Structures are given as structure tokens and as C-alpha cells.
């Protein structure tokens, strides 16, 4: 066997091994390999065809040993004024501060803004994370928002027809007005594209400023009665409802 791994059929592809260890999505791991940042048995590897066995081979990324972890799929109710990063240079709270008892390295599947709240998925399964956020799968996401002013039927129709963001036509798959007055209106809308700050930008495009935003659903996973700052493990039924590899 070559010190740098094998290119036959034994074991699993290095990029899959890395994704399963929570390093990142498979595509991100492929980039790490091509960049020469991955060592197998003491040698830098750039070949995407290399296979490894966890019980036999030593794998490092940027000098840090990598071992497969038990895959975790967590659902958290992200509080407001909380970051979705693993750490914050300004010392602000992150979602990882609300995961007592979780020793594995996990990261968020997509993000919510600092001032947003609600449903967030965390995992150490890079392939799963990529499937959830990739636009090709069009996973629906439901939000409850409050906007300044009286939300008109014309604005609702515009969002249903679609507005241009980043050169693409983005529309609300579903929109319901919960309440409205001259001062504030409350809405529930469902989108699927997953563009950065999509809901805020859509509403801004039709003339409304979002004051409160809360995500309540991703695919078949619902926030339900989960309190702010609390988490739970995703059920097998919820997990199976997402697209497979």
C-alpha cells in the first residue's frame, strides 16, 4: 500500500471520509484535497480517487487529526441576538453556547441573521448540509415576520408573482396575512431559494421594512413548541424526508 493511501476499491473515498468526519461538505473536502491540505499516513494527497480505512489510515487536515464521528442532526430554536458561527470576535453568543452535552463538532445548515430567531439545523454531516441548502433541491422554508405599515394586497400579489433579486425571479410559494394595521402587519410566507437575507430583501423590494423575523419550518421539520435557546435531536422520520445522497 502506498503511504499516501490507495486508489483501488478498499475503504471509502477520502472526500467522503472527511465529510463524514464533519470537516465540511464533500465538495469542500474535495477542494481541501486538491489544495494539498490533507495528509494521509504522513503524505500530502491531491488525488480525489484515494481511499482510506478509518481503522488503518491516519488522516490530517492542516495538521489536525481527523476521525469519523457519530453523525448528529440537531434542531435548535435560535434566540435573537445570537450568532450562527462557532465563535465571535466581539464576544457575542453563538448557537453553540446553547448545546450542553454535545461534544462533537457541529455547524449550522445555512444561517439566520443575528437579530432573527427560530428554527435552525446543526449537523456534522457535510453531505446532508449541502443537500439541504443547495438551490437544486428547493427545500421550502417558512417564516413569520412583522413589517412596518399596512401590508397591501398589491404587495402580496407582487411577492406571489415574484421579485428580482440578484438577477433571479424570486417568489413566495405561499403567503398569508395574519394581521395588519396602519402601524404594523404580521405575515407568514414560504420560500425555497435560500438566497442570503431573502425574506428581508423580498419585502424591502415591495416597500416594507421587516422588524421581526422567525423561521418556523424547514422541509418537514417544524419548530412547534421548542423554547428559545433549546435544542432537540431530529427524528428519523424528519431526517428521511430530506433528499438522499
Secondary structure as GFF3:
##gff-version 3
##sequence-region A 1 245
A	DSSP	beta_strand	12	13	.	.	.	ID=ss1
A	DSSP	alpha_helix	14	20	.	.	.	ID=ss2
A	DSSP	alpha_helix	26	34	.	.	.	ID=ss3
A	DSSP	beta_strand	38	40	.	.	.	ID=ss4
A	DSSP	beta_strand	43	44	.	.	.	ID=ss5
A	DSSP	beta_strand	51	52	.	.	.	ID=ss6
A	DSSP	beta_strand	59	61	.	.	.	ID=ss7
A	DSSP	beta_strand	64	65	.	.	.	ID=ss8
A	DSSP	beta_strand	73	78	.	.	.	ID=ss9
A	DSSP	three_ten_helix	95	98	.	.	.	ID=ss10
A	DSSP	beta_strand	107	108	.	.	.	ID=ss11
A	DSSP	beta_strand	117	123	.	.	.	ID=ss12
A	DSSP	alpha_helix	126	133	.	.	.	ID=ss13
A	DSSP	three_ten_helix	135	137	.	.	.	ID=ss14
A	DSSP	beta_strand	141	148	.	.	.	ID=ss15
A	DSSP	alpha_helix	153	161	.	.	.	ID=ss16
A	DSSP	beta_strand	163	165	.	.	.	ID=ss17
A	DSSP	beta_strand	168	170	.	.	.	ID=ss18
A	DSSP	beta_strand	174	180	.	.	.	ID=ss19
A	DSSP	beta_strand	184	191	.	.	.	ID=ss20
A	DSSP	alpha_helix	198	205	.	.	.	ID=ss21
A	DSSP	beta_strand	210	218	.	.	.	ID=ss22
A	DSSP	beta_strand	221	222	.	.	.	ID=ss23
A	DSSP	beta_strand	231	233	.	.	.	ID=ss24
A	DSSP	alpha_helix	236	240	.	.	.	ID=ss25
###
